[in-house]
Every structure is written in C-alpha cells, then in structure tokens.
C-alpha cells in the first residue's frame, strides 16, 4: 500500500524519479516493504540495476532532488553502494546498488558534492 508523505508518495514517486535516471535500467522495491514484513517504522529499500554505475553515482544528488530530501548521503559503511535519504514525513529511503563501493569512488562523490554546494 502506498504511503503518502507531505509531497511524496512511497514507493511510486521514488520508483518514478529513479527510473528517469540515465543509466538506471531497473528499480525494484526491496527489503521488508517488498516482502510484506514492514512495521510502521521500517525504512524503504530500493535496488537499482545499472551498467553505468559511475555516471549514476555522480548524478544521484540531482536525480533525487525532486523528492526534496532533508538529508542525502552515500553510506560509507555499507558493503555495497547505498544512497540514503531522509524525506519529510519522516521516512528513510535507501537506494542500493549491487556495485561494491571503494574509498576512491566515495571520495570522488564527496568532491563532486562539495563542488556543487
């Protein structure tokens, strides 16, 4: 069942926004929300399939901007690349790629983010 936040309908708007991204081939609801085991405080997990991860990684802050995240950042502790969002509502959204992240890739993203501020 979709959840309505102040301006975002989950999962529909997240899937729509991510699917519009160049290089993103598929967006899938995952985790407890997909399995039907979510509780009221559960986050929203989405997996993305891409063959152009570096391009998607660099575009992610601009790609999710229509969702108006309060906070958005790459998870430096995850084994795979995960872009974490906090949306007004509140709701936590994880955008997960199967790509294994490296310190160099995250450092590159941080440089791009600092430059764009």
Secondary structure, 3 states (H helix, E strand, C coil): CCEECCCCEECHHHHHHHHCCCCEEEEEEEHHHHHCCCCCCCCEEEEEEECCHHHHHHHHHHHHHHHCCCEEEECCCCCEEEEEEEECCCEEEEEEEEEECCHHHHHHHHHHHHHHC
